Amino acid sequence: MPLAPEPGFVARSDSPLAASGAFVSGSGRDAADGPLSFKTTVRELHNTLRDLCLGNDGDDSEKEYWPVIAHRFPNYERFWHRLVVPMTKRIEIPLNSPGRHERREGIADDLWRVSYLNYSAFLHLAYAFDHLPLPLKSSFGDFYTISGNLQ
C-alpha cells in the first residue's frame, strides 16, 4: 500500500506512478521546460485508475487476448495498470476517447521504452497461445521461437 501524500498534494503529469503505486519525481524534464497543463489530486488519479483494465481500455489485441492470458500471467495487467497507464493519456482524457493510448508529455524516453517492451512480451504470449492448438510442425518451431523472444 503506497504512503499517503500530504494534504493538499497535487500530482503533476511529470510525476508518474512507480510500479509500487507511489509517486516518483522526475521524468527527464528540466525546470526550464515549464509547468505542464495537466494536474490532478491523488484521489482523482486513484478514482481514474480504479476502473481501468485491459478488458475495457486495452488496445484491440489486449482486449482479445487478455481473457486467455490473464490466468497464467496476471501480473501483466498489474504492471500495465501501475506503470503503463500513467504514462499514457488515459489519465487525462475520458474513456473511449481517441488518443488515450498515446504517450503523455514529459514522459522520459527510457521509461516509455519499457511500455513497448511490456507490450511486446504480451504480443509474444498471445502469438504463442495461437500456435498451441496447431498440429503443424512449423507451429511447434514457431512457438519456441516466439517464446525465446521473451528473454
SULQUI-V604467 format. One record per pair of residues at least 12 apart in sequence whose C-alpha atoms are under 6 Angstrom apart, sorted by the first residue. I is the first residue (numbers start at 1). J is the second residue. D is the distance in whole Angstrom. If there is no record, write none. Layout:
# SULQUI-V604467
i:j:d
I:J:D
I:J:D
This chain:
# SULQUI-V604467
i:j:d
2:21:6
2:22:5
10:40:6
10:41:5
11:40:6
11:41:6
12:39:5
13:38:6
14:27:6
14:106:6
16:86:6
19:82:5
19:83:5
27:107:6
27:108:5
28:108:5
84:115:6
87:104:6
88:101:6
88:102:5
88:103:5
88:104:5
89:102:6
89:104:5
121:150:6
124:146:6
128:143:5
